Amino acid sequence: MKQRILRLLCLFVAGLSTFPIYAQQTLGGLTGVIADSTGAIVSTATITVINNQTAASRTATTNGSGEYRISDLTPGTYDLSVNAAGFNVARFTALRIQGDRTSTQNVRLKAGDISQTVEVQATPQLDTTDTTNGYVLDAQQIERTPLGTGSFTQLAVLSPGVQADVLADTGTNTGLGNQNIYSNGQRLSSNTFTMNGVMTNNLFNGASSSQVTEGRAVLNTGESFQSNGTIRTNTSIFDAIGEALPSPPQQTIAEERVNTSMFDAAQGATAGAHIDVTTKTGSNHLHGSVYGNWETSKLNANPFFNKQALLPTPDLHRYVAGAELGGPIKKDKLFFYGSYQYTRARDQLNSSTSYYPLLGLTDDRSATGLQSVIAAEGLPVGTAIDPVALYFLQAKLPNGQYLLRSPASLGAPAAFIGPASKFLADQANGNLSYNVSSKDTLNARYYYQRDPTESPFGSTSLEGFPQKFNAGSQVFSLENTTVLTPRFTWEQKVGLVRMLVNSFTGQPFGPSAPGINLFGSTLLPGIAIRNADGATNDATGFGGHSLNIGPTSNFSNTGFAQNTVEGTSTLNWISGRHSLSFGGNYDFTQLNIINRANQVATLSYNSGANFLKGGPLRTGSNSVYFQGASNRYYRSPQIGAYAQDQWKVTPQLTVTYGIRYDDDGGLYEKYGNLVNFEASKYSYDLASDTITNSGLVVAGNNKLYATPGASNSTLTNRQWGIGPRLGMAYSINPKLVMRAGFGLYYDRGEFFTEFSPSAGNGFNGPFGVTLQPPFVQPVSATSASTSENPFGTTRPTVDTNPADFIKNLSNQAALQNGASPYLFGAYGINNKLPYTENWSLDFQYQVFPKTVISLGYTGNHGLHQTVPLPFNQPLVATPQTPVNGQTYSYGYNATDSAGNTLVSEPLQTYDGGNTDVLSRAE
């Protein structure tokens, strides 16, 4: 006994002091009223429930009002028996208990001998205690539901008020087929996903999609648009973040719960839907299955545009094979469950590619044969081709094809179908359940997922640069439930989640092969050639088609790894008509951002002729090499606590009230490489045209440059809140229930991708903040740069001191002479933790024993929500209200008829609207 108490105390300490998160209730409960045939209460009855799978049993007795309640029951089917002196024993079989729900089973006893038993089969359909809106699906319902890819997110739309993105297909572009979820008008980042009670949300962008099918939602995130109309997002980390979401196969899920609104105080963290999956466990009966399916394009017709281009039918294959097995290790004590599923998809739908090579290019790559290219690009006959350009023109791939293919005819594109895209997935479960005693159960669950994708043309139209998207996750949970007394139960849980996404572009050779000096980097630069297929105006660079060799954006070599350790502890106490719950949780999340853009330069040329000559390169942000530490290591602690009472006011009326505290700690960077902007500190002197204070705030934990008084996250307002919850369920009659509720639900507002500027200067998009000055500085090519030494012969030194950065800010005179404004993005420094007020009213009517109709209304109102807000918007200048000495406004970029900047233009019109910050909207 002492050892058991010691072990429980250790688990409790772990639940409160290790690194944890917000938990989803995975256990259920049972309540009801015991009466005789006349309706008089029976206050001396004993209720016993026995789990049909593991034989675990629990007992309870009725109180003075004839009521009973049993909490913390493992989901599954149970046998219920009721004993009372002077009455026959009532026995109910196959009573289903669902996680995060309290079932109601009222019993009418018949007078008689206790040795006689009356057996009844019934499953409660009406929810007469909870106010939560949503549904619960069991294993049988899940397996019988046809799903496109087997993703549990596709089941969420079965709940009223939930919408999801369209699932386009089952090919490699779709991957696991996870979808973004929108619940009752909430944002896609406002949902909570949990697996076996452990939260699996990401702090990268809060989304859950494996593929985005809507063009409006994928701009500037690394996607590409294909000639067949497909939006390829499977190698974009922002759009395919759902590939890292733990997604067990539907054959291995025991139960899925989708709570869309009005969940009780035990659940927090977000205001949207709470979607939880619980994987299967073993039982006293050995059970298992083998399954699989195969999809093929053998009978497909050739798509219309492929046929017109004389291209073959694209190869499309997908097959899934899996097996599961569960059973007893020791009868009634120890049980196991294991599963494995292998998925493979291969398709050429996105492998049809074309590009315009240098004009005059043929398969003769000798010095004589390349003279046609020199002449076509407008260079004098006999011009020597730069060694770097010559290497690219003569380079071959392992398959014998030239890196730069020749077109079928002069002026035509090089068109072909390349290697197929590939998607693989390995998914495995390993679960153990242990009945330590009749009052103590222990469950350990582990899930592993690895699902890489390889796309041959994810970053460029040329073969030889396949983009590899490595994604995966692992989830471990350990849950202990102890019955301290018949009226006290204690649940402790610890969990570990790891999610990984890494996008990397392959290359046929490194920069040293063609002779490009990038100061030791082994990654080939992205080369962009404007007007590659014809000689054009070298000054303006307009006309002709562009040619990209390798990755030319900062989306191609990025990734993140998120680790979360979490623990929770919950105490349930039944006192008379009150069922009280108290709980707390704490979690710590590491979000490590990987960006290799400081190893991959971009070289840009205005024409094919410049590329052949080895220069000049385009200057400014067109040819750039980022210098500085571009990886970031963010951390976020989160705390939650709650107290709740479910009061059985009368046998027909149940009132639930509680309060919850949520602290969503702001993201901070481990080394303090985090900068924000405080508008009140910015100052500019018009008379001297001098910026006297940049307004930049450096995180307080930066050891070198911290701004005095700044917090580690730079945020100045509270990131915590207290939310009350109130709900009632009233049984109008045995077949009709009315439910209503109101609650305040806090929502995480801050995600990593909200730190980045939306566009501009080569460091935009989801990972832009990692390349944003002052900690990383762009080094640009100059007019003297060559292909061999695009950024000089020695590595340039950069100043990353934020205090010195004010020297680099362009004043009004510099902007009027063509200088670029400083583009900056951040999360609003004064923003408070967002929250939503939710309310609902619904009616449930049991038409038939197994059929219930629900009719309800749900509403919500959000406050302090994050919205993109340009903080440097231009003011409207008039003679009556001048701005910085200007009396008229001309728009963003006013010029004269020759294209020259108007000197009279006010300062705000040069940089206004270029910088985004996320702030609150009420």
Secondary structure, 3 states (H helix, E strand, C coil): CHHHHHHHHHHHHHHHHCCCCCCCCCCEEEEEEEEECCCCECCCCEEEEEECCCCCEEEEECCCCCEEEEEEECCEEEEEEEECCCECEEEEEEEEECCCCEEECCEEECECCCCCEEEEECCCCCCCCCCCEEEEEEHHHHHHCCCCCCCHHHHHHHCCCEEECCCCCCCCCCCCCCCCEEECCCCHHHCEEEECCEECCCCCCCCCCCCCCCHHHCCCCCCEECCCCCEECCCCCCCCHHHHCCCCCHHHEEEEEEEEECCCCCCCCCCCCEEEEEECCCCCCCEEEEEEEEEECCCCCCCHHHHHCCCCCCCEEEEEEEEEEEEEEECCCEEEEEEEEEEEEEECCCCEEEECCCCCCCCCCCCCCCHHHHHHCCCCCCCCCCHHHHHHHHCECCCCCECCCCCCCCCCCEEEECCCEEEEEEEEEEEEEEEEECCEEEEEEEEEEECCEEECCCCCCCCCCCEEEEEEEEEEEEEEEEEEECCEEEEEEEEEEEEEEEEEECCCCCCCCCCCCCCCCCCCCEEEECCCCCCCCCCCCCCCCCEEECCCCCCCCEEEEEEEEEEEEEEEEEECCEEEEEEEEEEEEEEEEEEHHHCCCEEEECCHHHHHHCCCCCCHHHCEEEEECCCEEEEEEEEEEEEEEEEECCCCEEEEEEEEEEEECCCEECCCCCEEECHHHCEEECCCCEEEECCEEECCCCCCCCCCCCCCCCCCCCCEEEEEEEEEEEEEECCEEEEEEEEEEECCCCCHHHHCCCCCCCCCCCCHHHHCCCCEEEEECCCCCCCCCCCCCCCCCCCCCCCCHHHHCCCHHHHHCCCCCCCCEEECCCCCCCEEEEEEEEEEEEEECCEEEEEEEEEEEEECEEEEEECCCCCCCCCCCCECCECCCCCCCCECCCCCECCCCCCHHHHCCCCEEEEEEC
